[in-house]
Amino acid sequence: MAGPGRGRKGASGTGGGDRPWDGPEDVALAGPPTYRTSGPSGAGDRPSGRPADVPGGAVGADAVLLGFVRALRAAGVDASTERAYAFLRAVDVLRPGVRADVYGAGRATLCGGHDDLERYERVFAAYFGPSDEPARQAVRHRPPPRLRLVVRDAPAGGRAPDESEPSGPPTAALASATEVLRHRDVGELDAAERAQLNRLLAAFALSGQTRRSARRRPARRGAVDPRRTVRELLRRGGEPARLRRHARVQRPRRIVLLVDVSGSMAPYADALLRFAHAAVRGGRTEVFTIGTRLTRVTRELSHRDPDLAMAALAQAVPDWRGGTRLGELLREFLNRWGQRGMARGAVVVLLSDGWERDDPELLGTQMRRLHGLAHRVVWANPRKARPGYAPLAAGMAAALPSVDDFVEGHSLAALERLAAVVRGAEAERVPVVRVRGAERA
């Protein structure tokens, strides 16, 4: 599966013959090669340092590329450690400074099937910014100037003072800014940063921890399937036949998201609901908003377009920026939906700061009921990331004994870790706080 730009030789390859100038797309992630013009203008060589001579160096470029791999994992692409290593090696062999080569290297090494291609396109556009493809196509209709690519080591002294930086959009700066944005508090972002965050959240994918279903399907390994084996023997007239086998089907557990939309959660509610929209798009996810009322918004979030989904949700939720009645609403959820099967064996995630207007003992009682029904109870608190935070709020303190995982929820990186916990990641691989809960019923 080769992406655009795969057919051209890179700066690290041999030959380095004439090739058309790619325009503003040829920008540096780690450090650009040297270009020598072969036109009549007689422009001299313009050496640019190796990646190690560029501010940030190869280490900075690797950090940007690994951040892109993490974004792909959050979007549901199975980008394993081996694939990430192959991606870094492919980018090093090609040209780290060319967007098309980075795109092609990732598409060839990080995508494991056709299902990953659409996610890869979305994450690449959100992480590195949209490409200027119409402009490039317009330029290609005219005979472009020819440039000869020359690769050589930079002088020991580094870049000369009179040498200028290559022109083009700051792709490395954009990717680095995206990596910084992953760790920024959502409540402190401006409008432009929120728009970039929304694009990254639109590429998210959330799936529950897998479980073995009672259903079985034909498999090459597993227990012998007596019915299929006997049918095969009868078909062959009693002659020896190969044993037919079957195995249990692996299915993801249902995910239930309870999102707090009260006034204290106003800076984070939009990002958390967009995270919930990405989860609903993945299937087997139910979403409720909690404030002064309990509202089921799974249907509203089923729109493919995130903005349309948020507009429909705004019309359906009547208690934006109101108070919080966690205990009463959790009891309503359990009596109406949870006890009847929605919470049984599911991964239940509460996204709230834990502020409770009513009696905290009611919240503690309902949390114990929920803990006895659900497979796993996760609480994501955006306030947890603040220095010196302690769960002193009455509602949070009453709920913690029945919580399996207490994680942060203030940034994109925190939501990626939350998604990993929902998928069943172990505490050794995901930095979360494990809380000893009450005994399950």
N, C-alpha and C positions, 0 to 999 in steps of 0.2 A: 504493500500500500504506500505508494510514493506520493507525497504532496507536491505542491508547486515549488519550483526551484531545485528539484532533485537532479535534473539532468546536467547542471553546470558544474564545472570543476571548482573546487574550493581553493582557498589560499594555501591550505596545507598540502594539496595534491601536487602531482607533477605536471609539467607542461606549462600551466599558467599562461595560455595563449590569449589572443584577443577575444574579448567578449563585450557585448553591449553594456553600457552603464545603466544600472537599475534605478537610477534616480534616488529619491529620498528614502528608498527602502534600505539602502546599504548604509546602515548605521551601526555603531559599535555597542555590543553588550559587554565585552571584556577589553577589547582593544582592536582598532582597525588595522588591516594590512596597509602596505604602501602602494600608491598608484602613481604610474608614470604616464603622462599623456603622450600620445604618438601623433598628435595633430600638428599643424603648421605653426601653432602658437609658440612651440618650443618651451613650454613650461617645464621647469625642472622637477627632479624627484622631490617627493614630499614624504619623508619618512615619518612613520608614526610608531611609537614604541610598542613593544610586546605587551601582552596582557598584564604582565607583572609591573610594567611601567605606568600603567594607567591608574589613576586614583581608584582605590578599591581592589584593583588587580584581579587575578583569576579567582581569588577566594570570593570577592564580591560578586563576580559573575556567576560562580557556582551557587552562591546563596540565592541569587535571583532565580536561577533555573530550578533549584530545589524547591523554592517557594511555589513555582509554577506546577511542579509535580504534586505538592501538597494540595494545591487548589484542584487539580484533576482528581485526586483521591476523594476530596470532599464532594466532587460532582458525581462520584460513583464509578470512576474509571479505576480498574484494578492495576494501578501503577505500582508494581512491586519494587523492592529494593534492587533486584537484578535489572529490571527495565529502566529504573532511574539511572543506574550506573551505565547501561548501554546508551541511554540518551545523552549523558554527559560526554561519553567517549565519541559519539557520533557528532555532536556539536563541535568538539575539539578537532575532529578530522576535517569537518567542513569549515564554514566561516562563522565564528561566533557573532560577528558584527552584522550579519545579513538576516533580515527577518524571515525571508523565504527559506533559508537553510535551517534556521531554528525550528520553523514550522514543520518542514519536511522531516527533520531528524526526530522530532517528538511524535509526529504522526506515524512514522515507521517503527518506532521502538516502544512507545507507551500505549498504543491502542492494540487491544487484543482481539477485536472483532468489529463487525459493522455497527453494533450498538454503541460502541465507544466513539465513533467518528463524529456524531452530532454533538456529543458532550465535549469532545476535544475542540471542535470549532467554537462553541460558545465560550469555553474557558479561555482559549487562546485570545479571542477578540476582547474579552473582559480584562484579561491580565496584561496584555501587551498593547491594548488599544486597537481600535478598528483600523484596518489597512486602507490605504489610499488607492484602491484598485482602479476606480474609474479614471483617475488622473494618470495612472501608469499606462492604461490601455490607450488613452488619448496620445500620450507621448510616443508610444510605439508605432503609431501610424506614420510618424516622420522618421527619416533616417537619423538615428541617434549618433552622437559622437562616439568614436572608438577610443577605448582606453586599454592600455597594456598593464596587466597586473604583475607587479614585482614584489616578491616577499623577501625580506632580508632582516637581519638582526638590527635592533636599534643601537645607536652608539652608547658607549658606557655612561656618558653624561646625561642620557635621557633626551628629551625633546628640546630642540633649540628654542631660544626665546622668541625668535621672529616667526616661528612656524605657527600656523593657525590650525584650529581644530577642523575636522571635516564637517561640511554642512549636512543638514538632514535633521529629521525629528529626533528628539532625545529618547530613543526607545529604552536605553538602559536606565535613564532617569525615571521614565514612566513605570518600568517594571519594578525598580527599587522603591518608588513611591507606593506602588501597590503592595509590596511586601511590608512597608511601614504601616500602610493602612490596615493590614490584617490585624495588627496589635493595638490599634487606636481604639479608645473608648467610643462606642457608638453615640453616646450622648454629647460628645464634644466635637462632632464632625460638622463642617459647613455644608452648604447645598451641593457644591461640586463633589465633595468627598462622599456625600450620601448617594449621589447618582452613581458614582463608581462602585460603592458598596452594593447598591441594588443590582448592578450588573453581575457582580460576583455571586451574590445570593441567588440570582436567577439560574445560575449554573449548578447549584447545590443538588445533591441527591441524598435522601435519607431512607435507609432500610433497617428493619428490625433484626435482632439476633435470630439466627435460623434455629429451627427445631425439627425434629423428626416427626413427620406426619404418620397417621395410621395407614394411609394409602401406600401401596407398593407399585413399582413400575419395573418393567424388564430391565435387567442390567447384566453386565458381563461378569460381575462378581457379586456375591451375596448368597443368601439362602436359596436352596433348591425350590423352584416353583413346581409343585406336584401336578397341578392341573395342566399347565402348558407342556410339561414333560410327557405326561400320559397322552395328551392329544398328538404330540409329535410321534410317539411310538405307534399310535393307531394309524396315523397317516402313512407311516412307513410299513404298515403291515406286521408289526411286532419286531422288526429288525432293530438292532441297537442304534440309538440316536444320542446326540449330545444332550446333556442335562441342561434344562432351561432354568435360569435363576432370576431372582427379583430382589429389589432392595427398597428400603424406606425412602420416601420422597422428602427432601429438605425444603421446608417452607419458611419464609420470614415471619416472625411474630408480628402481630398487630401493634401499631404505635398509637398511643393516645396522648395528644398534646393539650394541656390546659394553660392558656396564655392569659396572664394578668394584664388587663387594659385599664387599670385604675390610674388616678392622677399621679401617684408616686412612680409609676412605670411609664409615664408618657414619653420620656426621651428614648426608650428602648422598644416601645410597643410596635412601631412600624417595622423595624428590622426583624424582630422576633416573628411577626406575622408573615413577613416575606420568607423567612426560614420555614415557617409552617406551610406556606404555599408550595415551596420546593418539596417538602415531605409529602404533601397530598398528591403532587404530580407523580411521585414514585409508587403510589398505590398502598393499600392496606393501612391507611392513616386516618384517624379521626381527630378533628380539632374543635375545641371549645374555647370561648372567651369567658373570663371570670372577672367580675368587678362587683357591682351590686346585683347583677343578674347572670344567669348561666345561659349562654347562647351557643348553639351548635352551628358552626360556620363551614363545615366540610364542603357543602354544595357550593357556597360562594367562592371558596378557594380552589374549586376544580377548574376554573377558567385557565386556559393555557397561558394567556398574557398576564403577567403579574400586576400591571396597572389596572386592568379590567377587574381582576380578582380583588384588589384592594378597594376599588370603587364600590363593587358589590358588597363587600364586607362592611364598608362604612355605612351603607344603607341598612344593613341587617343588625348591627350592634347598637343598642340604644343607650348604653351606659359608659361611653367613652369618658375617661378622665374623671370618674366618680370615686366613690369609696370602695372599700374592699371587705367582702364577707366570705372569706375563704372557707371557714368551717361549714357554714350553712350551704354554700354552693357545692362544696365537695359532697356533702350528704345528699343533696338533690341529684348530683351526677350518679352517685352509687345506687340510690334507690330507683332511679329512672332508667339508667343505662348500664352502669358498671356491674351491679349484682346480677343482671340478666344475661351477661355474657361478654359485654364489650371490654371489660377490664380483666377478665379471666385469662391468665397466661399471657397477658400483653405487657409491653414496656410502656409505663405511664411516666410522662415527663411533665413536671410543673415548672413553668417559667414565671417566676414571681420573686419579689423582694421580701416576702414573708410578713408584710404589714397586715395586721388583722384588726378590724374594728370591733368584732364581736368577741365572745368568750373564747380564749385560746384553748381551753380544755375541750371544747367541741371540735376544734380542728385536730387536736391530738387524737381524739377518739375516732374520727373519720379517717385519719391517716393510718391508724392501726387496721381498720377495716380494709382500706385500699391495699395495704401491705400484705394482708392475707389473701387477697384475690389476684394481684398482679404478679407477674414473673419478676419484674424489676421496677423499682420506683426511683426515679432520678429527679433531683431538684436542681435547677439552674437559676442562680441568683446573680444578677448583674452587679449588685453591690459588693459581692464577695471579693472582687479584685482590688478594692480600695485598701490602702495601707492601714494596718491596725484594725481591720474588720473583725468583728466577733458576732456570732449569731445571738445577739441580745434581745432582738425584737420578740415579743411574746409569742406571736404566731410561729416564727421561725424556730424558736427554742422548743415549742411544743411539737413541731412536726419532725424535727431531726431524728429522734429515736426510731422512726419508721421509714427513714430514707436510706436506700442502698448506696447511692452515689450523690455527693454534694459537689457541684461543679460551678464554674464561673459562666457567665453569659453576657459579658459586656462588649465583646469584640468578635470579629470574624474568626480569628484564631480560636477563641473560646467556643464558638459554635461548631467549628470543625472538630474540636476535642469532644464536644457534646455528641456530635454525630458518631464519632468513633465509639463512645461509651454505649450509645444506643445499639450499635452493631455488635456489641459484646466484647469490646476491647478490654484487656486485663489492666489492672491498676499499675502493673510494672511498665506498660507501654504508654499509658495515658496518665498524665499528672492530675489525678483527682483525689479527693478526700474520701476514704471509705469509712462509712459510719455503721457501727453495729446496730442493727435494727432489732425490733422485738421479734419474738419467736413467731413463725408462721403458723397459722391455724392448720 
